[in-house]
Amino acid sequence: MERRQLLKGLAGLAACPLCLGAGHAAAQHWSYRDVNEWGGVCSSGGRQSPVDIVTITKNPQTPALQIGWAGQASAIKNNGHTIEVACGGGMNRGGAQWQLLQFHFHHPSEHLLSGKAFDLELHFVHKSAAGRLAVLGVFIQPGAENAALTPIWAAMPKEAGDEQAAGATITPGDLLPADRGFFRYHGSLTTPPCSEGVLWTVFKSPIEASPAQIRQFAALFPVNARPAQPLNQRFLLESL
């Protein structure tokens, strides 16, 4: 690949995400039991997520994150596929404003790091005024008990469709790693309809949860992770 083409690709990835596109068709019924047969309910494009983070390009133009989430979680729901926590707040990236809609969990992790899966992965889903989506991914590994997860785990409904009010203060920022180094790429939603145009930022450093906390989530969702998808011709950028 010529140097000019490489620089053009890096600049485009660092500058702005792709538009999700309003009005995509609602997903049909789907299950993680048939995750390898999602062709009928998922986009067939070449920019699917998750991916194995292995071939990385360091890029000094990658904008830093400014996370200033205001507000706290309002409700905790079992949607049949994961535990989802509704909340509000904002994130600034290169002058763009993003509203935090919700965060949720996957077991095991959806993204891989050099072929390795983590026990859990946390996704913070944001939307811009223009309708674009950006997701922050956080790996979770076994370790010390995570106090920020305790009120979520205590309130998370065991049955699909149930919703619980947050019975204690839940501050999303407490679930971010202290080291804010990250990887970035253009991808898709990881659940049907798997729409592309999603800007992914995956933190390099994991946070911890106790083995008991991991087992508690796994008891509800033994597997709720989509396998890694081909990277194809995309760039994986690493912050400096």
C-alpha angles and dihedrals in degrees: 000000000000118000091240092056092048094051091046091053093048093049092050093051093048095045108055143346124242120261114259092219120237123248101032112165119270114256121256122233111299140171137194087236088074097033092134090058099054092119091106095053103029136074113263095211126128097246102071129152147263107041139180106258100220113113104060135177119203109223125186090198093065104119117237121243122249107194116188104158109183120197132023139257115294106185140011119213138184101214094181093258103055145338109278125194117201115215145144136234144107143259128195120209120174091333095313119121121219129188118219107232104174145323130225143172140244130200115233107014116272097211117061126213109217089332095313123122122208124219094251139004127205121208124200108198119207134181130199127218087255091058097255121143129223125180129197114208124204123188117220122205133181115275137096122005110273110229092195090060095048098084091044093050091046092054103034110121118239095211128065115255095026120123128196129195112240102262094195138028111289115189112189093204090065088068095061123097118252090234107067098194110133152178121234136196143145114262145131144266109289093221129058129319082033090203115192128225095076119140109221125202114181118187116232096217120065127219123224137247127179119257087247091055091049091049091050092057093041090055088063097037112024090178124003102151131110113226119252114278129217113279092213112176098338127125121237108205126200122204117236 
